[in-house]
């Protein structure tokens, strides 16, 4: 997590309590007004100050690449373009045709 974010949230909440509008705070921090609203709302709960300024851990999105594919990708990124171009790539299989398209293809 960005270590500056908790500080920004705390300073924004203090400024808001001292009369600065959410619109002004959004301009100062270059965020949406809705974000400022969320930051300020965190402090109106019974949570501790530390919990109010930090985000909960999230699992995140599942990986789309397998471990093997991820390793191959990382190795490829660091290779020269010439070496990457010279590698053999798997060829695409042609799609099977079904129905009317298949029948007409068989006639040709």
Secondary structure, DSSP 8 states (H G I E B T S, - for coil): --HHHHHHHHHHHHHHHTT--HHHHHHHHTS-HHHHHHHHHHTTSSS-HHHHHS---------SS-HHHHHHHHHHHTS-HHHHHHS-----------THHHHHHHH-
